[in-house]
Amino acid sequence: MTSRVSLVWLAFLAILLSGCDSAEDLVNRRLPPVPVEQHRATAIQTAQAAIAGVGDANAGFNIRIEDIAAAVNASGFAERLGVGRLTMRGDRQLILAETEVARKFSKDDFPEFDENTKNQIDALKPEIRGRITLGLGVASAHSDSKDGRLTIGLRLLPLFRNMEVEHVVLAGELDVDILVMLMNRLADKVSGELSRVEFAKVSFPTIPFKGADLSRSIAFGNADGAGERIISARPLSSPIHLRSLAWLIDGYNVTTIAELAPLGTSPAAGSTASGKEDYSRLQTAFAGKLVEGLGVAGPASGTWLAVSKRLVAELVNAAFEQGQPCFGAKGFLAERPFSSKIEVPADTEMDCTPKIDCTPIRNCGAATVCEQADDCKSTRDCQVCALGACFNDPACERIKATTKYNCEVRKAGRKIECERLGAPAKAACETERAAEMASCEARKSARRLTCEAGKQGLERLAGTGNVADLAGRIGGSADMSVCLKEFSVAPSLERLAASAIVSGKGAVDLGIKYVPREIARYFTCQFAWTEDKHLKVAIPEQPAKLDASLALDASTSNATLNAKIETSALIAHMRPGPRELLLGSYDMRAACAPVDAMIHEMTLDVTKSVPEIGGDFRLPGESRMLALTLEPATFHISGTNVVAKAAYASNAKALILTADQTSVPAN
């Protein structure tokens, strides 16, 4: 009996208490909290698979969660929805966002409601104060532009939500369904607004030069600052794509690593094993990728963006390989003098054997040839056929015989007449041929005697050792084309090795001065003379090597790679050369008279004694300054100026764009 009474009282008490539940309690009971750990485990698993798919973390960036909140609030979503400003904090691969609700609802807040629901809201005029808490992840979208930039946009990804009502005021009877529906629909709107806000945008240059144009980013000039120009370059296209992306969310930051890989590289294969949902393991794996690829220990706090130096080198090298630019350049030959003596060697020998052939060329044999070439054989056909029989016509045969006889008589007469007239003609021809041969032999003998008589004079000239002095100067410049064929920047950005094909043309100024010495006693060329010439010079295609150390200047938002290059010497061809010009400008084949008997009888060729003054010379190597202005990566966080004054820093592995110069991430 006693136990039965106790049960009745307990039941009555339960009914009594249920009737005392507040509106807030009744609504909250219909809005049960979502278990966070289940979503956290999924987020950690997803991140572990993504990190496993990042082979080389050659790019990365970090955003403070407080800046994400500022970007979302700057979008005006709170004002549009009538909720409080958003606060955020990180919690082991999740972002927990909270907004306060303190508003009076009206039928116009949700146009999608039916009329009956709108009338109920209008009658109740509910005022609700509470909060909405959302569990968020991060989602990304990327695109490639024609000017060679890869842009990654970041948005929030709503995963779950929890709602709590703290106070309710109604103008009518409590309707829990309406209140629950209003809170759920408001939370839906908050989630939708958050998912649409692109809170940050990161842009990497996949072609490291402005506007994908080599000519706008390369300076190649003399040491004195005079610049050269690019005269041709092929179009450039992006050689890489975004292969994989992963991020880590801790209490204060969202840190992202990315792998930019060559086009054609297969998509990243992430881990398919579920593994343990261990956040500490996730942190360790992520930190290993970050320090290995970018030299950043951490994840480091602050707002920064990093690109590996190896990736920068690969992009620069790919751009030059595609573009193969050609520069217009000036080459200079400093004025240089030359001088030499013109000598006749002491052992010079004179061959006095005349180079005259006195063999008769007149042919007298033709005068005795009287043979007659006429053929007296008749070709007449005398065969006739009649009544089935063929025979030679006797009359025709008699005519043939008569014709042949008459021909032979004429041939014999002509031969007799030729032989009668030919004997005197042959005799006259033989007489003329003998006279010509005798005259030639006389000239030949006289030339030999004259030469023998002049040997002593030549020996005296050779013994002087100084026929004449030759001096001059040469200098000029050339317009050259320097076409880069190989270009390799080291992964550390500390060294440059390149090769080029160089060609060109130009002009030189040549001055020659001739001063006769002992030659004046023997030759007519006895007066000093000078001559100035403006000559063309050609630089044939030839390879040139470029090798230099690189210096990274990260003091501005556009980092530059600077090198002082010592170019190799070049071979130039001057045509005609100085020696050819000398011999062509002054007749060094002079008629000479060492003895009176030699006047105008011998020409002494002294051109062999003029020294070789080459028309091929070297344009010396020069110092050139090469500056490569790198197109910067950019980092934009919506509604904030947190990166407005960002500048480059660097460590051993990466270029880092940072908005906080007091805390540069480094290894």
JOCORSUL-V302231 format. One record per residue. N is the residue number from 1. PSI is psi in radians with two decimals (* if undefined). OMEGA is omega as a letter, one per 20 degrees, with the letter a starting at -180 (* if undefined). BURIAL is I if it has 9 or more other ideal C-beta (glycine too) atoms within 8 Angstrom, else O. Layout:
# JOCORSUL-V302231
n = (N	N)
psi = (PSI	PSI)
omega = (OMEGA	OMEGA)
burial = (BURIAL	BURIAL)
This chain:
# JOCORSUL-V302231
n = (1	2	3	4	5	6	7	8	9	10	11	12	13	14	15	16	17	18	19	20	21	22	23	24	25	26	27	28	29	30	31	32	33	34	35	36	37	38	39	40	41	42	43	44	45	46	47	48	49	50	51	52	53	54	55	56	57	58	59	60	61	62	63	64	65	66	67	68	69	70	71	72	73	74	75	76	77	78	79	80	81	82	83	84	85	86	87	88	89	90	91	92	93	94	95	96	97	98	99	100	101	102	103	104	105	106	107	108	109	110	111	112	113	114	115	116	117	118	119	120	121	122	123	124	125	126	127	128	129	130	131	132	133	134	135	136	137	138	139	140	141	142	143	144	145	146	147	148	149	150	151	152	153	154	155	156	157	158	159	160	161	162	163	164	165	166	167	168	169	170	171	172	173	174	175	176	177	178	179	180	181	182	183	184	185	186	187	188	189	190	191	192	193	194	195	196	197	198	199	200	201	202	203	204	205	206	207	208	209	210	211	212	213	214	215	216	217	218	219	220	221	222	223	224	225	226	227	228	229	230	231	232	233	234	235	236	237	238	239	240	241	242	243	244	245	246	247	248	249	250	251	252	253	254	255	256	257	258	259	260	261	262	263	264	265	266	267	268	269	270	271	272	273	274	275	276	277	278	279	280	281	282	283	284	285	286	287	288	289	290	291	292	293	294	295	296	297	298	299	300	301	302	303	304	305	306	307	308	309	310	311	312	313	314	315	316	317	318	319	320	321	322	323	324	325	326	327	328	329	330	331	332	333	334	335	336	337	338	339	340	341	342	343	344	345	346	347	348	349	350	351	352	353	354	355	356	357	358	359	360	361	362	363	364	365	366	367	368	369	370	371	372	373	374	375	376	377	378	379	380	381	382	383	384	385	386	387	388	389	390	391	392	393	394	395	396	397	398	399	400	401	402	403	404	405	406	407	408	409	410	411	412	413	414	415	416	417	418	419	420	421	422	423	424	425	426	427	428	429	430	431	432	433	434	435	436	437	438	439	440	441	442	443	444	445	446	447	448	449	450	451	452	453	454	455	456	457	458	459	460	461	462	463	464	465	466	467	468	469	470	471	472	473	474	475	476	477	478	479	480	481	482	483	484	485	486	487	488	489	490	491	492	493	494	495	496	497	498	499	500	501	502	503	504	505	506	507	508	509	510	511	512	513	514	515	516	517	518	519	520	521	522	523	524	525	526	527	528	529	530	531	532	533	534	535	536	537	538	539	540	541	542	543	544	545	546	547	548	549	550	551	552	553	554	555	556	557	558	559	560	561	562	563	564	565	566	567	568	569	570	571	572	573	574	575	576	577	578	579	580	581	582	583	584	585	586	587	588	589	590	591	592	593	594	595	596	597	598	599	600	601	602	603	604	605	606	607	608	609	610	611	612	613	614	615	616	617	618	619	620	621	622	623	624	625	626	627	628	629	630	631	632	633	634	635	636	637	638	639	640	641	642	643	644	645	646	647	648	649	650	651	652	653	654	655	656	657	658	659	660	661	662	663	664	665	666	667)
psi = (-0.76	-0.72	-0.63	-0.68	-0.66	-0.74	-0.67	-0.76	-0.69	-0.73	-0.74	-0.70	-0.71	-0.75	-0.70	-0.76	-0.67	-0.56	-0.26	0.03	2.41	2.84	-0.68	-0.78	-0.72	-0.69	-0.79	-0.55	-0.47	-0.07	1.15	2.57	2.52	2.36	2.09	-0.68	-0.54	-0.77	-0.62	-0.76	-0.74	-0.75	-0.70	-0.74	-0.79	-0.74	-0.68	-0.74	-0.70	-0.75	-0.68	-0.46	-0.08	1.89	-0.93	1.88	1.46	0.10	2.67	2.86	2.83	2.39	2.31	2.44	-0.57	-0.53	-0.56	-0.77	-0.71	-0.68	-0.73	-0.78	-0.59	-0.33	-0.24	0.25	-0.62	-0.75	-0.69	-0.59	-0.13	0.64	3.03	2.92	2.58	2.41	2.58	2.65	2.65	2.61	1.53	1.21	0.16	2.63	2.11	2.05	2.46	2.39	2.45	2.46	2.18	1.54	2.79	2.20	2.61	2.94	-0.31	-0.06	-0.49	1.51	-0.35	-0.21	2.65	2.96	-0.68	-0.75	-0.73	-0.71	-0.67	-0.76	-0.71	-0.58	-0.70	-0.57	1.01	2.38	2.19	2.31	2.29	-2.64	2.68	2.19	2.28	2.46	2.16	2.58	-2.91	2.39	2.68	2.72	2.51	2.76	2.72	2.41	2.82	-0.46	0.25	0.85	2.45	2.09	2.28	2.09	2.41	2.37	2.87	2.54	1.79	2.26	-0.70	3.02	2.64	2.49	2.54	2.28	2.22	-0.51	2.41	2.35	2.24	2.60	-0.14	-2.82	2.50	2.29	1.69	-0.66	-0.76	-0.78	-0.75	-0.74	-0.72	-0.76	-0.74	-0.76	-0.64	-0.73	-0.65	-0.75	-0.71	-0.78	-0.78	-0.77	-0.77	-0.68	-0.37	-0.25	2.06	1.74	-0.31	2.67	2.23	2.37	2.15	2.36	1.93	-0.32	2.02	0.23	2.57	2.24	0.37	0.63	1.99	-0.63	-0.36	-0.09	0.00	2.25	2.22	1.80	3.09	2.90	-0.43	0.05	-0.15	2.18	2.70	2.87	2.61	2.19	-0.27	2.61	2.53	2.75	2.69	2.59	2.74	2.28	-0.01	2.93	2.93	1.97	-0.70	2.78	2.44	2.68	2.79	2.32	2.08	-2.77	-0.42	-0.19	2.70	1.94	2.30	2.42	2.59	2.66	2.04	2.06	2.76	2.58	2.45	-0.25	2.38	2.64	2.68	2.43	1.75	2.95	2.38	-0.14	2.40	-0.67	-2.97	2.42	1.18	1.93	-0.63	-0.66	-0.70	-0.77	-0.78	-0.79	-0.73	-0.79	-0.62	-0.78	-0.68	-0.78	-0.58	-0.75	-0.63	-0.07	0.37	2.08	2.34	-2.32	2.43	2.52	3.03	3.07	2.04	2.80	2.34	2.50	2.30	2.53	-0.60	-0.75	-0.74	-0.79	-0.76	-0.68	-0.71	-0.81	-0.71	-0.67	-0.74	-0.62	-0.71	-0.85	-0.61	1.12	2.64	2.29	2.57	2.27	2.79	2.37	2.45	2.40	1.90	2.48	2.29	2.49	2.84	2.70	2.65	2.81	2.60	2.10	2.62	2.02	2.53	-0.46	0.33	2.27	2.56	2.13	1.95	0.15	2.01	2.44	1.01	2.30	1.99	0.27	2.23	2.47	-0.17	2.35	1.96	-0.03	-0.48	-0.38	-0.31	0.12	1.84	0.10	2.40	2.34	0.05	2.44	1.97	0.08	2.27	2.46	0.23	2.36	2.05	0.17	2.37	2.70	2.35	2.54	0.64	0.11	2.59	2.47	2.83	2.37	2.09	-0.69	-0.71	-0.71	-0.68	-0.69	-0.75	-0.77	-0.72	-0.74	-0.78	-0.70	-0.83	-0.65	-0.74	-0.63	-0.73	-0.73	-0.75	-0.66	-0.73	-0.66	-0.74	-0.74	-0.67	-0.75	-0.56	-0.67	-0.37	-0.48	-0.83	-0.64	-0.71	-0.68	-0.73	-0.71	-0.76	-0.66	-0.80	-0.67	-0.69	-0.66	-0.70	-0.73	-0.69	-0.71	-0.73	-0.77	-0.58	-0.77	-0.67	-0.73	-0.72	-0.70	-0.70	-0.74	-0.71	-0.76	-0.76	-0.65	-0.46	-0.07	-0.67	-0.68	-0.69	-0.70	-0.66	-0.69	-0.76	-0.58	-0.30	-0.50	-0.08	1.66	-0.82	2.86	2.43	2.23	2.82	-3.05	2.69	2.46	2.71	-2.87	2.91	2.55	2.12	2.67	2.16	1.86	2.03	2.21	-0.64	2.41	2.04	1.95	2.29	2.63	-0.44	-0.09	0.47	-0.10	2.55	2.29	2.28	2.81	2.68	2.77	2.15	2.38	2.94	-3.04	2.77	-2.64	2.64	2.66	2.16	2.25	2.31	2.41	2.21	2.19	1.94	2.53	-1.93	-0.36	-0.43	-0.35	-0.28	-0.45	2.82	-0.27	1.26	0.17	2.43	2.62	2.76	2.73	2.40	2.40	2.54	1.90	2.69	2.60	2.44	2.39	1.78	2.79	2.27	2.62	2.65	2.46	2.45	2.25	2.28	2.79	2.59	2.50	2.21	2.14	1.86	0.47	-0.20	3.08	-0.30	1.68	2.57	2.60	2.13	2.45	2.47	1.98	2.29	1.89	2.65	2.76	2.68	2.60	2.29	2.54	2.17	2.14	2.15	2.76	2.98	-0.71	-0.78	-0.66	-0.74	-0.85	-0.51	-0.42	-0.42	2.28	1.72	0.02	1.58	2.42	2.21	2.77	1.23	-0.56	2.72	-0.59	-0.22	0.01	2.17	0.27	-0.28	2.46	2.11	2.06	1.86	0.16	-0.50	-0.33	-0.14	2.23	2.69	2.02	1.72	2.53	-0.04	2.22	2.96	2.25	2.05	2.66	2.66	2.82	2.24	2.50	2.15	2.23	2.14	1.96	2.04	2.35	2.24	2.67	2.67	2.66	2.06	2.20	2.07	2.39	0.19	2.86	0.50	-0.44	0.26	-0.56	0.49	2.59	2.88	2.52	3.12	2.72	-2.88	-0.43	-0.29	2.71	2.34	2.11	2.01	2.50	-0.05	1.62	-0.25	-0.18	1.29	2.10	2.30	2.80	*)
omega = (a	a	r	r	a	r	r	r	r	r	r	r	r	r	a	a	a	r	a	r	r	r	a	a	a	r	a	r	r	r	a	r	r	r	a	a	r	r	r	r	r	a	r	r	r	r	r	r	a	a	r	a	r	r	a	r	a	r	r	r	a	r	r	a	r	r	r	r	r	r	r	r	r	a	r	a	a	r	a	a	r	r	a	r	a	r	a	r	r	r	r	r	r	r	r	a	a	r	r	r	r	a	r	a	r	a	a	a	a	a	a	r	r	a	a	r	r	r	r	r	a	a	a	a	a	r	a	r	a	a	r	r	a	r	a	r	r	r	a	r	a	r	r	r	a	a	r	r	r	a	r	r	a	r	r	a	r	a	r	r	r	a	r	r	a	a	r	r	a	r	a	a	a	r	a	a	a	a	r	r	r	a	r	a	r	r	r	a	r	r	a	r	a	a	a	a	r	a	r	r	r	a	r	r	r	r	a	a	a	r	a	a	a	a	a	a	a	r	a	a	r	r	a	r	r	a	r	a	r	a	r	r	r	r	a	r	a	a	a	r	r	a	a	a	r	r	r	r	r	a	a	a	r	a	a	r	a	r	r	a	r	r	a	r	a	r	a	r	a	r	r	r	a	r	r	a	a	a	a	r	r	r	a	r	a	a	r	r	a	a	r	a	a	a	a	r	a	j	a	a	a	r	a	r	a	r	a	r	r	r	r	r	a	a	r	a	r	r	r	r	r	a	a	a	r	r	r	a	r	r	a	r	r	a	a	a	r	r	r	r	r	a	r	a	a	a	r	r	r	r	a	r	a	r	a	r	a	r	a	r	r	a	a	a	a	a	a	a	a	r	a	a	a	r	a	r	a	r	a	a	a	a	r	a	r	r	r	r	a	a	r	r	a	a	r	a	r	r	r	a	r	a	a	a	a	r	a	r	a	r	a	r	a	a	r	a	r	a	r	a	a	a	r	a	r	r	r	r	a	a	a	a	r	r	r	a	r	r	r	a	r	r	a	r	a	r	r	a	r	r	a	a	a	a	a	r	r	r	r	r	r	a	a	r	a	r	a	r	r	a	r	r	a	r	a	a	a	r	a	r	a	a	a	r	r	a	a	r	a	a	r	a	a	a	r	r	a	r	a	r	a	r	r	r	a	a	r	r	a	r	a	r	a	r	a	r	a	a	a	a	a	a	r	a	a	a	r	r	r	r	r	a	r	a	r	r	a	r	a	r	a	a	r	a	r	r	a	r	a	r	r	r	a	a	r	a	r	r	r	r	a	r	r	a	r	a	r	a	a	r	r	r	r	a	i	r	a	a	r	r	r	a	r	a	a	a	r	r	a	r	a	a	r	r	a	a	a	a	r	r	a	r	a	a	r	r	r	a	r	a	r	r	a	r	r	a	a	r	a	r	a	r	r	r	r	r	r	r	a	r	a	r	a	a	a	r	a	r	r	r	a	r	a	a	a	r	a	r	r	r	a	a	a	r	a	r	a	r	a	a	a	a	a	r	a	r	*)
burial = (O	O	O	O	O	O	O	O	O	O	O	O	O	O	O	O	O	O	O	O	O	O	I	I	O	I	I	I	O	O	I	O	O	I	O	I	O	O	I	I	I	I	I	I	I	O	I	I	I	I	I	I	I	I	O	O	I	I	I	I	I	I	I	I	I	O	I	I	I	I	I	I	I	I	I	O	I	I	O	O	I	O	I	O	O	I	O	I	I	I	I	I	I	I	I	I	I	I	I	I	I	O	O	O	I	O	O	O	O	O	O	O	O	O	O	O	I	I	I	I	I	I	O	I	I	I	I	I	I	I	I	I	I	I	I	I	I	I	I	I	O	I	O	I	O	O	O	I	I	I	I	I	I	I	I	I	I	I	I	I	I	I	I	I	I	O	I	I	O	I	O	O	O	O	I	I	O	I	I	I	I	I	I	I	I	I	I	O	I	I	I	O	I	I	I	O	I	I	I	I	I	I	I	I	I	I	I	I	I	O	O	I	I	I	I	O	I	I	O	I	I	I	O	O	O	O	O	I	O	I	O	O	I	O	O	I	O	I	I	I	I	I	I	I	I	I	I	I	I	I	O	I	I	I	I	I	I	I	I	I	I	O	O	O	O	O	O	I	O	I	O	O	O	O	I	O	O	O	I	O	I	I	I	O	I	I	I	O	I	I	I	O	I	I	I	I	I	I	I	I	I	I	I	I	I	I	I	I	I	I	I	I	I	I	I	I	I	I	I	I	O	I	I	I	I	I	I	I	I	I	I	I	I	O	O	O	O	I	O	I	I	I	O	I	O	O	O	O	O	O	O	O	O	O	O	O	O	O	O	O	O	O	O	I	O	O	I	O	O	I	O	O	O	O	O	O	O	O	O	O	O	I	O	O	O	O	O	O	O	O	O	O	I	O	O	I	I	O	I	I	O	O	I	I	O	O	I	I	O	I	I	O	O	I	I	O	O	I	I	O	O	I	O	O	I	I	O	O	I	I	O	I	I	O	O	I	I	O	O	I	I	O	I	I	O	O	I	I	O	I	I	O	I	I	I	I	I	I	O	I	I	I	O	I	O	I	I	I	I	I	I	I	I	I	I	I	I	I	I	I	I	I	I	I	O	O	I	O	I	I	O	O	I	O	I	I	I	I	I	I	I	I	I	I	O	I	I	I	I	I	I	I	I	I	I	I	I	I	I	I	O	I	I	O	I	O	O	O	O	O	I	O	I	O	I	O	I	I	I	O	O	I	O	I	O	I	O	I	O	I	O	I	I	I	O	I	O	O	I	I	I	I	I	I	I	I	I	O	O	I	I	I	I	I	I	O	I	I	I	I	I	I	I	O	O	I	O	I	O	I	I	I	I	I	I	O	O	I	O	O	O	I	O	I	O	I	O	O	I	I	O	O	I	O	I	O	I	O	I	O	O	I	I	I	I	I	I	I	I	I	I	I	I	O	I	I	I	I	O	I	O	I	I	O	O	I	I	I	I	I	I	O	I	I	I	I	I	I	I	I	O	O	I	I	I	O	O)
